[in-house]
Amino acid sequence: MSRYLHGHAESVLASHATRSAANSCGYLIPHLEPGMRLLDVGSGPGTITLDLAALVGETGQVIGIEPVEAGLAAGRAEAARRGDTRTRFELGNVFDLADADDSFDVTHAHQVLQHLTDPPAGLREMARVTRTGGIVAARDADYEEMSWCPIVPELERWRELYLAIARANGAFPDAGRRMRGWANAAGLTDQLITTSAWTYATPELTKWWGDSWSVRALESRFTEEVLGRGLADRAELEAISAAWKAWGEHPDAMFIMAHIELLARV
């Protein structure tokens, strides 16, 4: 597993906490049933995980895993806030899952494969713990396909820096386009590939997205990586931060983040 580029800064978790099953798992929801056992790989702040737990009901079981303890506190706090005492958040490594073969009806990973150094190996391990006839589900963005308007040089520079750091870490920021190849390499032959997008095109959404990255550009692992690798100095990051904030307040602002989704039967 590569170094997680986003890290677990408060601004990052706040952004990720806006994710839900409704806005991130539409391709999977129709296949969920009460009583299912589901593993959520890379559970983050737990909002998707707990939504999935609600969908499989009180007779189901959902376990969310993160490779470091820092990634689990937010999920546990969100479970407590919702009064969910069934869903578990545990340490786990997608390359070496602690569970036995055929342990789950569904294994799910949202925005995880892009951060792995060997995504097919991660998918194979997810398939190993999924029962025959069960589902391996994954959804990832493609940073090279992200589009926005107005075109702002500092935002193009932000993407350039992000791509450089991710690749230096052995990760795949263009994960989306690789999904079918990774599924094939993992031996997942019964697969369905679909697409969807997050669209930020209202004053409220563009301001939120711009404000989020204006902070993350200066106060996250992205910042540490950029400065540590000497790819930019603090002044350039401050210019990128200011550009994000100004972009978010522009009346013509739009941001489209395309995703590719994998639904595979084991």
MOKALIN-V609039 format. One line per field, one symbol per residue. ss: DSSP state (H for helix, E for strand, C for the rest). psi: psi as a letter, one per 40 degrees, with the letter a starting at -180 (. if undefined). burial: 1 if it has 24 or more other C-alpha atoms within 12 Angstrom, else 0. A space follows every 50 residues. Layout:
ss->???
psi->???
burial->???
This chain:
ss->CCCCCCCCCHHHHHHHCCCCHHHHCHHHHCCCCCCCEEEEECCCCCHHHH HHHHHHCCCCEEEEEECCHHHCHHHHHHHHHHCCCCCEEEECCCCCCCCC CCCEEEEEEECCHHHCCCHHHHHHHHHHCEEEEEEEEEEEECHHHCEEEC CCHHHHHHHHHHHHHHHHCCCCCCHHHHHHHHHHHCCCCEEEEEEEEEEE CCHHHHHHHHHHHHHHCCCCHHHHHHHHCCCCCHHHHHHHHHHHHHHHCC CCCEEEEEEEEEEEEC
psi->hihhddafidddddddeeiiddeefddddeeiiieihhhhhfebeedddd dddddeadeihhhhiieiddeddddddddddefhedhihihihdegieii ifdidhhihhfdddeiegddddddddddehiheahhhihiihddeiiiii hhddddddddddddddddeeagefddeedddddddeegdgihhiiiihhh fidddddddddddddddefiddddddddefdiidddddddddddddddeh eehihhhiihhhhhh.
burial->11111111101111111111100111111011000111111111111111 11111100011111111001111111011000010111111111101010 01111111111111111111111111111110011111111111011110 01011011101111111010111111111101100111001111111101 10001111111111111111111111000011000111111111111111 0011111111111111
